């Protein structure tokens, strides 16, 4: 069994107003368990404002030795530059239209060891194309922008399939605590927690950590 760690996901469309509530909760959540990474999904904004938000989040996340990865669907600027200027550790792209093309281009532009992640992969074939493009992780599961959750059994099956066969790490994402035991059993390198789990209850991170410890023990 691989050593598993936690990843925290922020809500879709995080803006400056939402950050005022979320960032203190994020600080508490990062302190509650072995959090390897935080994936924040920002609302489109002008480049300067977005960079400022990223800097604020990075200061909270990185002091806990976790990586900050940012996503911003619909952003018209250069997210790679925002990541670099804001001090983020990498970028995340959901639903790449051309996995090999888009992700390979991002891979070339992300320098200094910065992370490239992807998710929203609708088939095993697309997942394999993404893996071949040189991503650092693939994410299975995670809430859709409208708040709907994917089928739990499909998430478990895809994460288990990937973790068993491929070397590139994957994140298996839970939208509720009830999903965590099954996802831990997949052997995924990272167990993702949606903000629906941790944003109002930092202790949920500790409970997830205990589940991982029990599985490894």
TIKEDO-455951 format. One record per residue: residue number from 1; residue in one letter; x, y, z of N, C-alpha, C in turn. Coordinates in steps of 0.1 Angstrom, whole numbers, plus 5000, padded with zeros to 4 digits. Atoms other than C-alpha are relative to their C-alpha. Layout:
N
MARMI,n,res,n.px,n.py,n.pz,ca.px,ca.py,ca.pz,c.px,c.py,c.pz
MARMI,NUM,A,X,Y,Z,X,Y,Z,X,Y,Z
...
# end
This chain:
217
MARMI,n,res,n.px,n.py,n.pz,ca.px,ca.py,ca.pz,c.px,c.py,c.pz
MARMI,1,X,5008,4988,5000,5000,5000,5000,5009,5012,5000
MARMI,2,X,4993,4987,5001,5013,5034,4990,4998,5009,5012
MARMI,3,X,5002,4990,4989,5018,5061,5016,4990,5011,4994
MARMI,4,X,5010,4990,5004,4987,5083,5012,5001,5013,5007
MARMI,5,X,5001,4987,4993,4984,5120,5019,4987,5007,4995
MARMI,6,X,5012,4993,5003,4956,5145,5018,5002,5012,4991
MARMI,7,X,5000,4988,5008,4948,5172,4993,4986,5007,5002
MARMI,8,X,5013,4993,4997,4922,5199,5000,4996,5008,4987
MARMI,9,X,5005,4992,5012,4901,5214,4972,4991,5011,5005
MARMI,10,X,5008,4989,4997,4886,5248,4974,4987,5000,4991
MARMI,11,X,5012,4999,5008,4851,5257,4960,5003,5006,4986
MARMI,12,X,4999,4993,5013,4846,5266,4924,4996,5015,5001
MARMI,13,X,5003,4985,5001,4846,5303,4916,5004,5008,5012
MARMI,14,X,4996,4992,4988,4865,5315,4946,5004,5014,4996
MARMI,15,X,4996,4986,5003,4867,5353,4945,5005,5007,5013
MARMI,16,X,4994,4992,4989,4880,5380,4968,4990,4999,5013
MARMI,17,X,5009,5000,4989,4848,5380,4989,5000,4986,5007
MARMI,18,X,5001,5014,4995,4847,5342,4993,5013,4997,5007
MARMI,19,X,4987,5003,4994,4884,5342,5002,5001,5005,5015
MARMI,20,X,5000,4995,4987,4877,5363,5033,4996,4990,5010
MARMI,21,X,5005,5011,4991,4859,5333,5048,5008,4988,4999
MARMI,22,X,4993,5013,5002,4877,5305,5032,5014,4999,5005
MARMI,23,X,4986,5001,4996,4913,5314,5039,5003,4997,5015
MARMI,24,X,4998,5004,4986,4910,5313,5077,4996,4986,5002
MARMI,25,X,5004,5014,4998,4892,5280,5074,5011,4991,4994
MARMI,26,X,4989,5007,5007,4920,5268,5050,5012,4999,5010
MARMI,27,X,4989,5000,4991,4946,5277,5076,4998,4990,5011
MARMI,28,X,5004,5010,4989,4928,5256,5103,5001,4986,4994
MARMI,29,X,5000,5013,5006,4924,5227,5079,5014,4995,4997
MARMI,30,X,4986,5004,5003,4960,5226,5068,5008,4996,5013
MARMI,31,X,4993,5004,4987,4970,5224,5105,4995,4988,5006
MARMI,32,X,5007,5011,4993,4947,5195,5112,5004,4986,4995
MARMI,33,X,4996,5013,5006,4964,5168,5091,5012,5001,4991
MARMI,34,X,4989,5000,5009,4991,5158,5067,4996,5004,4986
MARMI,35,X,5005,4995,5013,4980,5180,5038,5012,5002,4991
MARMI,36,X,4989,4999,5010,5003,5176,5008,4998,5011,4990
MARMI,37,X,5003,4990,5010,4985,5200,4985,4987,5006,5002
MARMI,38,X,5013,4993,5000,4957,5225,4982,4998,5005,4985
MARMI,39,X,5004,4996,5013,4939,5230,4949,4989,5010,5001
MARMI,40,X,5010,4990,4999,4921,5263,4947,4995,5004,4986
MARMI,41,X,5006,4998,5013,4897,5270,4918,4993,5014,5001
MARMI,42,X,5004,4986,4999,4894,5308,4914,4990,5004,4989
MARMI,43,X,5008,4993,5010,4868,5329,4896,5009,5009,4991
MARMI,44,X,4993,4991,5008,4881,5348,4866,5000,5014,5006
MARMI,45,X,4998,4987,4995,4895,5382,4876,5011,5006,4992
MARMI,46,X,4988,4994,5007,4920,5407,4863,5013,4994,5006
MARMI,47,X,4988,5007,4996,4955,5394,4865,5006,5005,5013
MARMI,48,X,4994,4995,4988,4967,5417,4892,4992,4996,5013
MARMI,49,X,5008,5004,4989,4937,5409,4915,5002,4985,5003
MARMI,50,X,4998,5014,4998,4941,5372,4909,5014,4997,5006
MARMI,51,X,4987,5002,4995,4978,5373,4916,5000,5004,5015
MARMI,52,X,5000,4996,4986,4971,5391,4949,4993,4989,5009
MARMI,53,X,5006,5011,4992,4947,5363,4960,5009,4988,5001
MARMI,54,X,4991,5011,5000,4972,5337,4950,5011,5002,5011
MARMI,55,X,4990,4997,4990,4998,5354,4972,4995,4997,5014
MARMI,56,X,5006,5002,4986,4975,5354,5002,4999,4985,5003
MARMI,57,X,5002,5015,4997,4967,5317,4998,5013,4993,5001
MARMI,58,X,4987,5007,4999,5003,5307,4992,5006,5002,5014
MARMI,59,X,4994,4998,4986,5014,5323,5025,4994,4991,5010
MARMI,60,X,5006,5009,4990,4989,5302,5044,5003,4985,4997
MARMI,61,X,4998,5014,5004,4994,5269,5025,5015,4996,5002
MARMI,62,X,4986,5004,5001,5032,5269,5021,5007,5000,5014
MARMI,63,X,4994,5001,4987,5040,5276,5057,4998,4987,5007
MARMI,64,X,5003,5013,4995,5025,5242,5064,5007,4989,4991
MARMI,65,X,4992,5009,5009,5049,5227,5037,4990,4993,4990
MARMI,66,X,5009,5005,5010,5019,5220,5014,5002,5008,4987
MARMI,67,X,4999,4994,5013,5019,5228,4977,4986,5007,4997
MARMI,68,X,5012,4993,5005,4994,5254,4963,4999,4999,4985
MARMI,69,X,5002,5002,5014,4980,5245,4929,4987,5008,4996
MARMI,70,X,5011,4991,5003,4957,5270,4912,4993,4996,4986
MARMI,71,X,5008,5001,5012,4929,5267,4886,4992,5012,4998
MARMI,72,X,5008,4989,5002,4909,5294,4870,4993,4999,4986
MARMI,73,X,5007,5001,5013,4885,5283,4842,4994,5013,4995
MARMI,74,X,5006,4987,5006,4875,5311,4819,5009,5012,5001
MARMI,75,X,4991,4989,4998,4905,5332,4828,5006,5004,4986
MARMI,76,X,4995,4995,5013,4916,5353,4798,5015,5003,5000
MARMI,77,X,4986,4996,5000,4951,5360,4810,5009,4987,5000
MARMI,78,X,4990,5011,5000,4982,5338,4815,5001,4994,5014
MARMI,79,X,5001,5006,4986,4976,5315,4845,5014,4995,5004
MARMI,80,X,4987,5004,4997,5012,5302,4843,5008,5012,5006
MARMI,81,X,4994,4988,4994,5024,5338,4849,4994,5004,5013
MARMI,82,X,5006,4997,4987,4999,5343,4877,5006,4991,5011
MARMI,83,X,4994,5009,4990,5012,5312,4894,5014,5004,5004
MARMI,84,X,4986,4996,4997,5048,5324,4891,5001,5012,5008
MARMI,85,X,5000,4987,4992,5041,5359,4903,4994,4999,5013
MARMI,86,X,5007,5001,4987,5018,5348,4930,5007,4990,5010
MARMI,87,X,4993,5010,4992,5042,5321,4943,4993,4987,5001
MARMI,88,X,5007,5013,5000,5019,5292,4936,5010,4989,4995
MARMI,89,X,4991,5011,5004,5035,5258,4931,4996,4993,4987
MARMI,90,X,5004,5006,5012,5016,5249,4900,4986,5004,4995
MARMI,91,X,5014,4997,5005,4984,5250,4879,4993,4987,4997
MARMI,92,X,5009,5012,5002,4955,5226,4874,4991,5004,4989
MARMI,93,X,5009,4998,5011,4935,5223,4842,4990,4989,4999
MARMI,94,X,5011,5009,5001,4901,5206,4842,4995,4999,4985
MARMI,95,X,5007,5003,5013,4885,5190,4811,5009,5006,4988
MARMI,96,X,4992,4995,5012,4914,5197,4786,4993,4995,4987
MARMI,97,X,5006,5004,5013,4899,5197,4751,5009,4991,4992
MARMI,98,X,4990,5008,5007,4931,5183,4736,5011,4997,5010
MARMI,99,X,4991,5003,4989,4949,5166,4765,5015,5000,4996
MARMI,100,X,4986,5001,5004,4981,5159,4746,5006,5014,4996
MARMI,101,X,4995,4987,5004,4983,5194,4731,5000,5010,5011
MARMI,102,X,5001,4989,4989,4971,5217,4759,5010,4996,5012
MARMI,103,X,4992,5003,4988,4988,5198,4787,5015,4999,4997
MARMI,104,X,4985,5000,5004,5021,5193,4768,5005,5014,4999
MARMI,105,X,4996,4986,5000,5022,5230,4762,5002,5006,5014
MARMI,106,X,4999,4995,4987,5016,5238,4798,5013,4994,5007
MARMI,107,X,4989,5007,4994,5042,5212,4808,5013,5007,4996
MARMI,108,X,4988,4993,5004,5068,5230,4787,5002,5014,5006
MARMI,109,X,5000,4986,4994,5059,5264,4802,5002,5000,5015
MARMI,110,X,4998,5001,4986,5059,5253,4838,5014,4996,5004
MARMI,111,X,4986,5002,4998,5094,5257,4849,5003,4999,5015
MARMI,112,X,4996,5000,4986,5114,5254,4882,4993,4990,5008
MARMI,113,X,5006,5011,4993,5097,5222,4891,4985,5002,5004
MARMI,114,X,5014,4997,4996,5062,5237,4892,4991,4988,4995
MARMI,115,X,5009,5011,5001,5033,5212,4893,4990,5002,4989
MARMI,116,X,5011,5000,5009,5009,5204,4865,4990,4989,5003
MARMI,117,X,5011,5010,4997,4976,5186,4873,4988,5002,4991
MARMI,118,X,5012,4999,5008,4945,5178,4855,4989,4991,5006
MARMI,119,X,5011,5008,4995,4910,5164,4862,4989,5002,4990
MARMI,120,X,5012,4999,5009,4875,5162,4847,5002,4991,4988
MARMI,121,X,4997,5009,5011,4887,5133,4825,4989,4990,4998
MARMI,122,X,5012,5007,5002,4857,5117,4810,5001,4985,4996
MARMI,123,X,4999,5014,5004,4871,5084,4799,5014,4995,5003
MARMI,124,X,4986,5005,4997,4901,5061,4805,5009,5004,4989
MARMI,125,X,4991,4996,5011,4915,5069,4771,5005,5014,5002
MARMI,126,X,4996,4987,4998,4915,5106,4779,5010,5001,5012
MARMI,127,X,4991,5000,4989,4931,5099,4812,5014,4995,4996
MARMI,128,X,4987,5005,5005,4959,5079,4795,5007,5011,4992
MARMI,129,X,4994,4989,5008,4964,5108,4770,5006,5010,5010
MARMI,130,X,4995,4990,4990,4968,5132,4800,5013,4995,5006
MARMI,131,X,4988,5005,4993,4993,5109,4817,5012,5001,4990
MARMI,132,X,4989,4999,5010,5014,5108,4785,5005,5014,4997
MARMI,133,X,4996,4986,5002,5015,5146,4784,5009,5005,5011
MARMI,134,X,4990,4996,4990,5036,5146,4815,4995,5007,5012
MARMI,135,X,5006,4993,4988,5012,5158,4842,5006,4993,5013
MARMI,136,X,4995,5005,4987,5023,5154,4878,4989,4992,5008
MARMI,137,X,5011,5008,4994,4989,5140,4889,4987,5001,4991
MARMI,138,X,5014,4999,5006,4954,5132,4876,4990,4999,5012
MARMI,139,X,5011,4999,4990,4923,5139,4896,4988,4993,4996
MARMI,140,X,5013,5007,5003,4893,5116,4897,4990,5004,5010
MARMI,141,X,5010,4995,4991,4861,5130,4912,5001,5015,5001
MARMI,142,X,5000,4986,4997,4855,5164,4926,4986,5006,4995
MARMI,143,X,5013,4994,5003,4823,5185,4925,5001,5007,4987
MARMI,144,X,5002,4992,5012,4811,5200,4892,4998,5014,5004
MARMI,145,X,5003,4986,4997,4808,5238,4890,4986,5003,5005
MARMI,146,X,5014,4998,4996,4771,5235,4895,4997,4994,5014
MARMI,147,X,5002,5006,4987,4776,5217,4928,4996,4985,5000
MARMI,148,X,5003,5014,5000,4766,5183,4916,5013,4991,5002
MARMI,149,X,4988,5009,4998,4788,5153,4925,5000,4989,4990
MARMI,150,X,4999,5011,5009,4800,5126,4902,4996,4987,5007
MARMI,151,X,5003,5013,4994,4790,5090,4907,5011,4994,5008
MARMI,152,X,4990,5004,4990,4809,5077,4937,5007,4987,4995
MARMI,153,X,4994,5012,5005,4814,5042,4922,5009,5001,4989
MARMI,154,X,4991,4997,5012,4828,5055,4890,5013,5006,5005
MARMI,155,X,4988,4994,4995,4853,5076,4909,5009,4990,5007
MARMI,156,X,4992,5010,4994,4864,5047,4930,5006,4990,4990
MARMI,157,X,4995,5010,5010,4867,5024,4900,5012,5006,4992
MARMI,158,X,4990,4994,5008,4887,5049,4880,5013,5002,5008
MARMI,159,X,4989,4998,4991,4910,5058,4909,5008,4987,5003
MARMI,160,X,4994,5013,4997,4916,5021,4917,5007,4995,4988
MARMI,161,X,4994,5004,5013,4923,5013,4880,5013,5007,4998
MARMI,162,X,4988,4993,5002,4948,5041,4877,5011,4997,5010
MARMI,163,X,4990,5002,4989,4966,5036,4910,5007,4986,4998
MARMI,164,X,4994,5013,5001,4971,4999,4902,5009,4999,4988
MARMI,165,X,4993,5002,5012,4985,5003,4867,5011,5010,4997
MARMI,166,X,4991,4989,5004,5002,5037,4863,5008,5006,5011
MARMI,167,X,4991,4994,4990,5031,5054,4880,4996,5015,5003
MARMI,168,X,5004,4986,4997,5017,5090,4877,4990,5000,5011
MARMI,169,X,5009,5000,4989,5000,5098,4910,4986,5004,4996
MARMI,170,X,5013,4995,5002,4963,5103,4912,4994,5005,5013
MARMI,171,X,5007,4994,4989,4940,5122,4935,4985,4994,4999
MARMI,172,X,5014,5005,4999,4907,5104,4945,4992,5010,5009
MARMI,173,X,5006,4990,4993,4883,5131,4956,4986,4996,5006
MARMI,174,X,5013,5003,4993,4855,5128,4982,4992,5013,5001
MARMI,175,X,5008,4989,4998,4826,5152,4983,4993,5000,5014
MARMI,176,X,5006,5001,4987,4813,5138,5016,5009,4990,5008
MARMI,177,X,4992,5009,4992,4830,5120,5045,4997,4986,4998
MARMI,178,X,5004,5014,5002,4810,5089,5038,5007,4993,4989
MARMI,179,X,4992,5006,5011,4830,5084,5006,5014,4997,5003
MARMI,180,X,4985,5001,4997,4864,5085,5023,5005,4985,5002
MARMI,181,X,4994,5014,4998,4868,5048,5034,5002,4993,4987
MARMI,182,X,4999,5007,5013,4861,5035,4999,5011,5006,4991
MARMI,183,X,4989,4994,5008,4885,5060,4983,5014,4997,5006
MARMI,184,X,4987,5004,4994,4913,5052,5008,5004,4986,4995
MARMI,185,X,4997,5014,5004,4910,5016,4998,5004,4999,4985
MARMI,186,X,4996,5001,5014,4917,5024,4961,5015,5000,4998
MARMI,187,X,4985,4999,5002,4954,5029,4968,5004,5013,4993
MARMI,188,X,4996,4987,5006,4953,5064,4953,5011,5007,5009
MARMI,189,X,4989,4993,4993,4984,5084,4963,4995,5012,5009
MARMI,190,X,5005,4988,4993,4963,5114,4974,4985,4998,5001
MARMI,191,X,5015,5000,4997,4928,5115,4990,4996,5015,5001
MARMI,192,X,5005,4986,5000,4911,5148,4981,4987,5002,5008
MARMI,193,X,5012,4996,4993,4886,5165,5003,4994,5013,4995
MARMI,194,X,5007,4987,5005,4861,5190,4988,4998,5009,5012
MARMI,195,X,5003,4991,4989,4855,5221,5008,4987,4998,5007
MARMI,196,X,5012,5004,4993,4821,5208,5016,5003,4991,5012
MARMI,197,X,4996,5008,4989,4840,5185,5040,5007,5008,5011
MARMI,198,X,4991,4994,4990,4866,5208,5056,4997,5015,5003
MARMI,199,X,5000,4986,4998,4856,5244,5052,4993,5005,5013
MARMI,200,X,5006,4996,4988,4833,5245,5082,5003,4990,5012
MARMI,201,X,4997,5010,4990,4848,5216,5101,5015,4995,4998
MARMI,202,X,4986,5003,5001,4886,5215,5103,5003,4986,5005
MARMI,203,X,4998,5013,4994,4884,5184,5124,4998,4988,4991
MARMI,204,X,5002,5010,5010,4872,5165,5094,5013,4996,4993
MARMI,205,X,4987,5004,5006,4908,5166,5081,5007,4990,5009
MARMI,206,X,4994,5009,4991,4920,5149,5112,4993,4986,5000
MARMI,207,X,5007,5013,5001,4893,5122,5108,5004,4993,4987
MARMI,208,X,4995,5007,5013,4904,5116,5072,5014,4995,5002
MARMI,209,X,4986,5004,4997,4940,5114,5084,5000,4987,5008
MARMI,210,X,5001,5013,4991,4930,5087,5110,4995,4988,4991
MARMI,211,X,5004,5011,5009,4913,5067,5082,5012,4995,4992
MARMI,212,X,4988,5004,5007,4945,5067,5062,5009,4992,5009
MARMI,213,X,4991,5007,4990,4965,5057,5093,4995,4986,5003
MARMI,214,X,5006,5014,4997,4941,5028,5100,5003,4991,4988
MARMI,215,X,4998,5008,5012,4944,5016,5064,5015,4996,4999
MARMI,216,X,4986,5003,5001,4982,5018,5064,5005,4990,5011
MARMI,217,X,4996,5009,4989,4984,5001,5098,4995,4986,4998
# end
